Amino acid sequence: MSRMLLLVPTYNESASIELLISRIKSIRREVGELIDGEVDMLLIDDNSPDGTAEIVRGLGEGWIEILHRSKKGGLGPAYVAGFRYGIAKNYDFIVEMDADLSHQPEELLEMTKPIAEGRSDLAIGTRWMPGGKIVNWPISRQLISRAGTTYARIVLGIKLRDITSGYRVFRSKVLKSIDLENVESKGYGFQIEMALETLRHGFRIEEVPITFVERVDGVSKMNRAIVLEALWKVTIWGLQRLIKRR
């Protein structure tokens, strides 16, 4: 029997977390049937002062665990902590999903199919492909995302169309092969780094079209420092690639 773990990092997501869990709950059985196993969730909470973790604990759902972190430490370190938890608990599939409802839980079934059917080792939910869609995102954010993806594709020589997307399904063997201790990025550059490492280790990636919906409640974690970190990291990785080729 296979096991899937949904990783949901949170910091002040009290406005959306109950609805997210309700929507995940509605598709758990169907996804479980696809993988012939169980679907659990790990909330990775960075000590949210708005009581996000307390709300989840109060729901009393036995399929949800909470991993408490002492302070806000960034997206990358939160996911790495979740990866380690999932590997230690022997999960077969590990999912990245945002807590703000920008990723649609109902699309997890289609996201999982390439993995369950043996076509891929990592499925990435992609906005910038036929069938992909963006809802309520400002043009400025769309331009930043598309420009960042284009820059990364050129500099790193990667053909992925949405390398910064945070909706992903991994086979755990991918994460076991990557040296998580040396994953450097804290912000959205983390997604680029993980895709790059997945390809470097010879694993297959398939992109799946998704509908990305801008959050209605709460505050976006995107800021200039996160964008600059991603650009800087991509530039460094690109230079390293160029040196190795020469």
N, C-alpha and C positions, 0 to 999 in steps of 0.2 A: 504493500500500500504506500502510495506517495504522499508527501506532505508539502504544503505551500505555506510560506510565511509572508504576510503583507507588512512591510515596514512603513510606518507613518510618523515622520518627525514632526514635533509640534513645539511652537512657542506662541502662546497667547492665541489659541485657536478655539476658544470656548464658544464662539458664535456659530461655528460650522461643524464641530466635531460630532455632535449627536446625530445630525442629518447624514453625515458621511458614514457613520457606523450603521445607521438604519439602512442606507442604500447598499452597503457592502453585505449586510446580513441578508438582503433580498436575493443576492446572486451567489452566495456561498455554496449552496447545494449544487447549483449547476456547474460552477467551476470545479467543485470537488468531484463531480461525476466525470468531468473531462480528464482530470488527472488521476482518477480512480483513487481518491484519497481525501485528506482533510485540508481545510483552509483555516489558518489562524492569523492573528494580527498582533503585532508588537508596536505599541505606542512608545516613541522615543521622545520623552518630554524634557526640555531644557529648563526645568524649574519655572514653568509658566506662572507669573504672578496672578493671572486671571483665573486660575483654578481649573485649567484644561484637564489635568490628570485626575483631579478630584471628581469632575463630571463623569469621566470614563469609568472610574472605579465605582461610582454610584450606580452605574448601569448594571453591574453584576454579571457581565457576559463572560462565561467561562472560557471562551475561545480567544479572549483578549488579555494580553499581558502588558504591563507597563514597565519600561526601563527608565528610571529616573537619572538625570544628569544634573550636576550641581549648578551649572550656569549655562548661558547661551554660548555655544561654542562653534556654531556654523553648521551648514548642511552636510559637508563632507565628513567631518568627525562623527556626526550623529549617525549617518548611514554606515560608516565603518563599524561603529559600535553595534549597530543592528546586524550587519553582516557576520560579525564574530558570534553574536548570540545565535543566529540562525545556523551557522556552521556547527557550533558546539551542541546544538539541539538536534542535529542531523536532519534538517529540512532539505528536501530535494530541489525546491524552487523558492526563490526569494524575489519579492516584488518591491519596487520603489513606487510610492504613491504620495502625492501632496495631500495635506489635510484640509486645504481651503476649497475643495470641490472644483478646482480647475481641471483635475483629472476625473473623468467619469467612471465610477466603479462598474457601471453596466458594460463598459467596453473591455473589462478584464478578460472576459471569455475569449474574445477575438485576439487579445494580446497574448493569451496563453497558448492558443492553437499551434503556432509555429514551434513552440517548445515541446508541447505534449505530443505532437505528430513527428517529432524528430528532425525537423527541417533546420532548426536553429538552436544556438546556445544562449543567445540574448535577443530578446524582442524589444524594440524601442518604439514607443508610441510617437508617431510623427505627424506634425502639423503641416509641414511643407511638402505634401505629396498628393496625388489624386485621391480624393476621399477624405483628406484631412481638412480641418476647419478651425477657425478662430472666432470666438464670440466675445464681443465687448472689450477687445483689447485695443488701446490707443494705437494709432498709426506709428507714433514714435517708438513704442515698445516693439511693434512688429518689425520696424526697420532695424532696430538694435539687434533683435534676435536673428533676422535673416542675414544681416551684415556679419555678425559674429560667426554664424554657421559657414558662410561663404569664405570668410578669412581662414577659419580652421580647416576647411576642406582643401584650400589651396596650399596653405603652409604645411599641413600634415600629410597631404596626399591621400585623404580619406574621402570616399564617395558618399558617405551618409548625408542625408538631406536635412536632418534635424538633430545634430550631434549634442545640442544642449538640452534636449528634452529630458524631463525627469520622471516620465512614466515608463517603467522598464520591468521586464521579467527575466531574471537570470536563472540558468541552471547553477546550482550551488558549486558544481565542479569548476566553473569559471572563477568564482570568488576564492575558492581554495587554491587556485593556481596563481593568483595575483598576490604580490607581497603587500598586504594592506598596511603594514608598518610604514612603508615608504610612499603611500599615497599622500600627496602634498596639499592639494587644493581644499579650501574650506568652503568656497561659494559655488556658483554654478559651473566654474571651471572643473569641478569635481566630475561632472557628467562627461565632459570631454576626455578627461584623464582616464576614466573607467572604460569608455569606449575604445580609446587608444590601446590600453593595456589588454582589453579583450581581444583585439585584432592582433596585437603583438604575440599573444600566446596561441594564435592559430585557431581561435574559435569563430564560429559563424554568427553573423548578426543579420536579423531580418527586421525591416521597418514595417510597422502596421499603422494605417491611418487612424487618427483620433480627432475628436472634437475637444479643443482646449477652450475653457470658459474662464474668463477673468473673474477673480473673486468678487463677491458681493459684499461680504462682511470681513472685518479685520483689516490688517495693514500689510501691504506687500513687504517682503523681506529684501527685495531687490534694491540696491543702491549703487552709487558710483564706484565704491571700493570693490564690490563684487565684480562689476564689469571690468575694471582695470586689472584685477587679479587674473581673470580669465584671459584677457588679451596678453598680459605679460607671460603667463604660463605657456600659452599656445606659441608665442614667439620663441621662447626658450626651447620648447620641444621641437619646433621647426628647425631651429639652428642645430640642435643635436642630431636631428635626422639628416640634415645637409652634410654635417661633418662626417657622419658614419658612411654616407653614400660616397663621399670623396675618398 
